[in-house]
């Protein structure tokens, strides 16, 4: 799980972005590729799409909380169980996050690009050059 501190870098060759706002998803993809050009970014706009995308290994996940078909807490919990680093990027309030997921790094919307870079750069470090 991506804790609020600095987790160790992981091999993140595949990044899952769950975001239902098209332009926000594209911006996140650009920020990821800025840090790790060879990383595969999988964008999903719903929990059901994210479930399907998790059939293949995910090295890092950037999750909006409220998407088209509900909240991404189930996705986050499954990824956390697998040891996948997670960053919530959401307009939701951090207090609304279930207690079991409150240690996940949280970036409030509206965010600034440098906030995203600061959160993901250490997580993409080892996957950026593989």
C-alpha positions, 0 to 999 in steps of 0.5 A, a space after each residue: 500500500 502506498 503510505 503517506 510516507 515515502 514507500 520504496 520504489 517498485 517496478 511499475 511497468 503498468 500503471 492503472 488510472 481510474 478517473 472518469 473525467 477525460 481531461 484529468 485522466 489524460 493529464 495524469 497519463 502525461 504526468 506519468 509518461 513525463 516520469 517514466 516514458 516506457 510505462 504502460 498507462 491503463 485508463 479506466 473510467 469505472 470500477 467495473 473497467 478497473 476490475 477487468 484491468 486488474 486481471 493483469 499485474 498493476 505496479 501503481 494505481 492512481 485512483 479517483 474515489 468517485 467514478 461513473 459506477 461508484 467508489 473505488 474503495 474495493 479496487 483500492 483494497 484489492 490492490 493494497 492486498 497485492 502490495 500495489 502502491 496506491 495514490 488517491 486523487 479525489 475531490 472527496 474528503 479524506 475523512 470519508 475513506 474507510 479506516 483500512 485505506 486511510 494510510 493511502 497517499 491522498 491528493 485533493 482535487 484540484 491538484 497541481 502537476 508537481 503534487 502528482 510528480 512528487 507522489 509518483 516519482 519515487 514509485 516509478 523510479 525502478 520501473 522508469 528505466 527498465 
